[in-house]
Amino acid sequence: MPLRSVDVSRLASICLLLGLTNLCVAEEATVAVATNFLTTAKELTKQFELDDEGEIKLVSGSTGQLFAQISNGARFHVFMSADQERASKLVSQEMAVAESQFTYASGRLCFFVSSKRRLDEAPDAILTDLLFDHVAIANPRTAPYGDAAMEVLAKVGLVEQDKSTKVITAQNVGQAYSMVATGNSHYGIVALSSILDGSVERDQYYLIPSRLHKPILQDAVLLMEGADNQTAKRFLSFLASDEGKAIIRSEGYKLD
């Protein structure tokens, strides 16, 4: 006689009560992650799942887009923002668990040059002395890396009215990187993590001095949808662990 189907969450609860952990269905957690961090999140997920029965599903997009989806009821368990502001807003709106919020990474910006346009100038001279006709950045309205890029351009005077530099906005920082990598834009301001992921030649990029923009502090938070999701909680703990931090640093991020 075939066994009747049982509600998965009820089965998991019964297994937990009886101590039959090996019979429990692995709990899945859905993590909304900013585009710039997707590759790193994949590496973290891979390592996390080696020692944990839970499963992580990643959904990526610009921070602004993900924030809007969560605000409109998207069923994510964890939000890995590319800024602090939107994670804090979710807490203030009681859509996230306040005590769970923490900074998991600090981003770094690079000036990226297409392989069709190599530069010989010293790094500190490129943005201040070189006049370029256009530059690709992430949309500053929805992507913190784009907002920081605009801050850089403003500080070096390249978005003043008497300058001819045209700012091309991509949907997210990953798309801005792709525009330069494919030669559709000769120049871009992108995340260092994208550069390292793409194995870009060293003479095609340089780190933009941090003094030219405010810190890009990226916060993670447990959403109310995931308040009872143990896999989501363990994944956040893994992010903050020494092992998690080592992976994050290896991908080009700072940890302040």
C-alpha angles and dihedrals in degrees: 000000000000119000116251117244114258129204106266097224091049091049091051091051092049091049091049092051092049094044091240095137094155091062095051121106111247110256116235125216122198113216122196106209132184113250095244090060099043098102091047090047089054090054091047091048092050092053094042094053092052090072103023131070092214123095128225123212114195124210115184136196141122114307092246093051093049091047090053091049092050091047088053094053106272108167101237122145101201132027119205102190127191089225140032097237100072095043088052091048091056089052092050089049089052091242093117137042107261099210091052096065117109140148109258099176145002115221129224128211127223133193102229125200126197117246085245091065115045119184128217098184121112111263096249091052100052102081097032100044107022118086111208124179098225142005131194119226137162117269103278091209094062106016123063091208089058091049090052091047091055089050090054093049091049093050093053092044099245097128097051118120094252092057123088097210111129118209114217112199121212124196092252140350092269091058091048088055091049092052090059096038091055094044095246087122124027095209138031144165108227144153119286088228090064090051093051092045090053096049090231118189112261094240091058097068147023134191113260110232110259090228089074095066141025116264114280098225113183118205131197124204138182109240122221088247087064099040091112097033107110094191090056091051093049091048091055089050089052090053089057095044125101090251092052093046091051091056092047092051091048089058094059103268129127124228111209 
